[in-house]
Amino acid sequence: MKTLKIASFLVLVGALTAAFVMADGGELPKPESDELQTAQVGTNVGDIAPELAFEDPDGKTLKLSDLRGKVVLLDFWASWCGPCRRENPNVVNAYEKYTKAKFKDAKGFEIYSVSLDKSKDRWVNAIEQDNLDWKYHVSDLGGWASKPASIYGVRSIPHSILIDADGKILAKNLRGRNLHMALDELVKSL
């Protein structure tokens, strides 16, 4: 009986909320899709990737969400990280190959690089030295205390996250050939 009263109360609260919204001239929010409604924001495969909005080397704020509609490789790295610098040629190769590709369910491919550097000069020099020619490079220059790394629970680098056009995390820690194989599955034609 107690459960029935609680359920009735919740239905009444929902109806009253809708009535107030409509009386105020507003509209009830429309669901985007069943899949996105059930997806939650988080850092696990299947979750919607949390927003990032940090500054590029020129001080311009770049948002991860601005890349919705594209497949995105979220790449955590640093100039001082040997394994990151050794992986960078593979990331560059993927960028060159997949920015020209046609995707099944996306309008292209982009890389959103997050540096865990503390020195802006070392960060910018490494971008140039490693030919990281994409537009989306951000850092708060916090090193291991980096806010983006904290948001994503990054404990070691390089660390990569593949995100689909809807912002959903598809895979994590793709390096070398595994990155290319994962992207090949999403491509319609090169």
C-alpha positions in Angstrom: 0.0 0.0 0.0 2.9 2.4 0.9 4.5 1.7 -2.6 1.2 2.6 -4.3 1.0 5.9 -2.4 4.6 6.8 -3.4 4.0 5.9 -7.0 0.7 8.0 -7.0 2.6 10.9 -5.5 5.4 10.8 -8.1 2.8 10.7 -11.0 1.1 13.7 -9.4 4.4 15.6 -9.1 5.2 14.9 -12.8 1.8 16.1 -13.9 2.0 19.3 -11.9 5.5 20.0 -13.2 4.3 19.6 -16.8 1.3 21.8 -16.1 3.5 24.6 -14.7 5.9 24.4 -17.6 3.1 24.5 -20.1 1.3 27.4 -18.3 4.5 29.3 -18.4 4.6 29.0 -22.2 7.4 26.5 -22.1 7.7 23.1 -23.7 8.5 19.8 -22.2 11.9 18.6 -23.3 11.8 16.2 -26.2 13.9 13.1 -26.1 16.7 12.9 -28.6 16.7 9.2 -29.0 16.1 6.1 -26.9 19.7 5.2 -26.9 21.0 8.7 -25.8 18.3 8.8 -23.1 19.6 5.7 -21.5 23.3 6.7 -21.9 24.9 8.4 -19.0 27.8 10.8 -18.9 30.9 9.0 -17.7 34.2 7.6 -18.8 33.3 4.0 -19.5 32.8 2.5 -22.9 29.2 3.2 -23.8 29.0 6.4 -21.7 28.6 9.9 -23.1 32.0 11.6 -22.9 32.2 14.4 -20.3 32.6 17.9 -21.7 36.1 19.4 -21.9 36.6 23.2 -22.6 40.2 24.3 -22.2 42.6 26.7 -23.8 44.8 26.1 -26.9 48.3 27.6 -27.1 46.8 30.9 -28.2 44.4 31.2 -25.3 41.3 30.3 -27.2 38.9 27.9 -25.4 38.2 24.8 -27.5 35.3 22.5 -26.5 35.2 18.8 -27.1 31.4 19.1 -27.7 32.2 21.4 -30.7 33.3 18.2 -32.5 29.9 16.4 -32.2 29.0 14.8 -35.5 32.6 13.6 -36.0 34.5 10.6 -34.8 37.0 12.0 -32.2 40.2 10.6 -30.8 40.7 12.2 -27.4 44.4 11.9 -26.9 46.1 12.6 -23.5 49.9 13.1 -23.8 52.8 15.3 -22.8 56.1 16.5 -24.3 58.1 14.9 -21.6 56.5 11.5 -22.0 58.7 9.1 -24.1 55.9 6.6 -24.9 53.7 9.4 -26.0 56.3 10.9 -28.3 56.9 7.4 -29.8 53.1 7.0 -30.3 52.7 10.4 -32.0 53.8 9.3 -35.5 51.0 6.7 -35.4 48.5 9.3 -34.3 49.7 11.6 -37.1 49.4 8.8 -39.6 45.8 8.1 -38.4 45.0 11.8 -38.7 46.3 12.0 -42.2 44.6 8.8 -43.3 41.2 9.2 -41.6 40.5 13.0 -42.1 40.1 12.1 -45.8 37.8 9.1 -45.1 34.1 8.9 -45.4 32.5 7.5 -42.2 29.3 5.4 -42.0 27.7 7.5 -39.2 29.9 10.6 -38.9 30.9 13.7 -40.8 34.7 13.1 -40.5 37.5 12.5 -38.0 39.2 14.9 -35.6 41.8 14.6 -32.8 41.3 16.5 -29.5 44.8 16.5 -27.8 45.1 17.2 -24.1 48.7 17.9 -22.9 49.7 17.2 -19.3 52.6 19.6 -19.7 53.5 22.3 -17.2 55.6 24.3 -19.7 53.8 26.0 -22.5 57.0 26.3 -24.5 57.8 22.6 -24.3 54.2 21.8 -25.2 54.1 24.0 -28.3 57.6 22.9 -29.4 56.5 19.2 -29.2 53.4 19.9 -31.2 55.7 21.4 -33.9 58.4 18.8 -33.7 56.0 15.9 -33.9 54.0 17.5 -36.7 50.7 17.4 -34.8 49.0 19.4 -37.4 45.4 19.3 -36.1 43.6 22.3 -34.6 42.4 20.9 -31.3 45.3 21.1 -28.8 44.5 22.1 -25.2 46.1 22.2 -21.8 45.6 23.8 -18.4 49.4 23.4 -17.9 48.6 21.5 -14.7 50.9 18.5 -15.3 49.5 15.5 -13.4 47.1 17.8 -11.6 45.5 18.5 -15.0 41.7 19.1 -14.7 41.0 17.3 -18.0 43.0 14.2 -16.9 41.2 14.3 -13.6 37.8 14.4 -15.3 38.7 11.3 -17.4 40.5 9.5 -14.6 43.8 9.4 -16.5 46.5 7.7 -14.4 49.1 7.1 -17.2 49.9 8.4 -20.6 49.6 8.0 -23.5 45.9 7.5 -22.9 43.4 7.6 -25.8 39.6 7.5 -26.0 37.7 7.0 -29.2 34.3 8.8 -29.3 31.5 8.5 -31.9 29.6 11.2 -33.6 27.0 11.3 -30.8 29.6 11.8 -28.1 29.6 8.2 -26.9 32.8 6.4 -25.9 33.5 3.5 -28.2 36.9 2.4 -27.0 39.9 3.3 -24.8 43.7 3.0 -25.0 44.0 2.3 -28.7 47.6 2.4 -29.8 49.5 1.4 -32.9 47.6 -0.9 -35.3 44.6 -1.2 -32.8 43.8 2.5 -33.4 43.7 2.0 -37.2 41.6 -1.2 -36.9 39.0 0.5 -34.7 38.7 3.4 -37.1 38.5 1.1 -40.1 35.3 -0.4 -38.6 33.7 3.0 -38.7 34.8 4.0 -42.2 32.6 3.7 -45.3 35.4 4.5 -47.7 38.9 6.0 -47.6 
